[in-house]
């Protein structure tokens, strides 16, 4: 069984993430989706809880879900130790996928092969969150099951409130 990991925050799970999973599953039998920064929620960059992100990923994957593990992993203070920390929580993998160069560097330094996935232009978590906050058409950027889930948990209202309050990643208020 060939297996790879795909690391992200999934705030929220969007069409680019779905395309990445499809790409990885075109080469590997299974993928472990690592929900990084699992301890963060109710901030501008991380409005959704780890549990909510798990549900979003499951709903967004549809039939692909039967080839996926979803594992939330908290961040730790030491970037050097973080790859080992992640690997302690997930099933064995042959390669780690991330479009974040720093994440790839950390895993490469740990001795693992890394890879990137194709980028879907105009789709990112920050774009989706900004559209939510500003009343834009965010639903076109996420799988329909994810949009339904976000509405069920009043996620748009949460994102708008966090933007209006100016709550940073660590819960600090900023002006701007």
N, C-alpha and C positions, 0 to 999 in steps of 0.2 A: 504494500500500500504506500503510494507516494503522497506526501503531505507537506504543505507549505503553510506559513503563517502570514497573515495580513494585519498590520498594526495601524490603528487609527483611533481617534477620539469619537468619531461618528456622532457629531453634534450638529445636525442630525445625520442619519444614514441617508445619502442622496444618490442620484443616478450615476454619478461618477464612481461611488463606492460599489454600486451594483455592477457596473461595467468592469471594475477591477476584479471583483469576485469571479465574474464570468471568464475573464482573461486567465486568472490563476487556475480555475477549474478546467480550462482548455488544455492545461499541461499536467496538472496534479489531480489525483483521485479525490483528495479532501483538502479543505482549507480550515485553519484555525483562525478565527477572527478575534484578535486581541483588542478589547476595549480598554485603551490606555487612559490614564488619569481618571480611573474609575471612582476615586474618592471625591472628585469635584462635581458640584451641581449648583444650580441656582446662581450662576455667574454669567456675564456676557459671553465669554468664550465657551462655557460649559453649562448651558441652561438645563440640560436633562440629566437625570440620575442614571447610574449604571443600569439599574433594573429597567428603566424606560428605554435606554439605548439597546438593551438586549431584545426587548419586545419589538422595537423599530426594525432592527436588523432581521429578526425572524420574519416579520411581516413583509419587509422589503424583498427578501430573497425568494419567497414563494416556494416553488418546487425544488429549488437549489438547496433549500435548508437541510435536506437529508444527507448532504455531503459536507456539512459544516459543523464545527464546534464553535461556540461563542464563549469566550472566557474574559471576564473583567479582571483587570490588574491595576492596582494602585501604583502611582508613581512613588519613588523613594528618593531621598536626598542625593544619593551618589549616582551620577550618570554612569560612572565606570562599572558599578555593580548592577545597573538596571537590566542589561541583557540576561544576566544570570537569574535575576529575580523573575523576569518574565518567563524564562525557560523552565523555572521551577513550577509554574502554574499551568503550563500547557502540555498537551501530548507532544511527542517527538516530531520535529520537522526537519526537512532538508534545506529549506531556504526561507528567508524572511523578506517579505515584500513591504515596501513603504516608499512613498514619493517624497518623504522627508529625508534630506541628505544626512542630517545629524543622526537620525535613527539608524540609517544604513551604516554610517561610520561606526557607531557603537557596536552593532552586531558584527561587522567585519572585523573590528578589533578583537572581538571575542572569538573569532575564527569561523563564523558562519557565512555562507553564501547569501547574498542579498539580491534583490531585484526591484525594478520599478514596474508600474502598470501604466497603460495609456491614460493620458489626462483628457477629460472631457472639458473642453473650453467653456468658460462661463458658468461652471458648476463648482461650488465649494461650500463648505459649511458656513463660512463667514458670509458669503453671498446670500445663502438661504436665510440665515438669521437676520441679516440686514433687511431683506425683503419682508420678512415677517414683521420686523419692528416698524417698517415704514408703510405697511399695507400693500406691498407689491405682490406680484404673482409668483409666490414661492412654490406653489404646488406642482408646477411644471418641472421643477428641478428634483423632485423626490418621487420614488415609487408610490403608487396610489395607496397601498396599504400603510405606508409611513405617514402620508398626509392624513389619512383617517385616524391613525393613532394619535398624531399630534393634536388633532382637533378634540379627540376624546379626553385627553389630559389637559386641555386648555393651554397647550404649549405656546400658541401664538400670543395669548394674553401674557403669559409668563415672560416671553422674550421681550415684548413691548415694555412691560413693567421694569425689567432689568435694564433695558436701554434707557428708559426715562429716569431711573434711579442712578444710572451710571455705575453699576457694580462691576468691578474688575474681577479677574480670575480668582484672586484670593479673597474676594469679599470686600475689597477696599473701594471706597468711593473715589471717582475721579471727575474732574471737570473737563468737559470737552465735548 
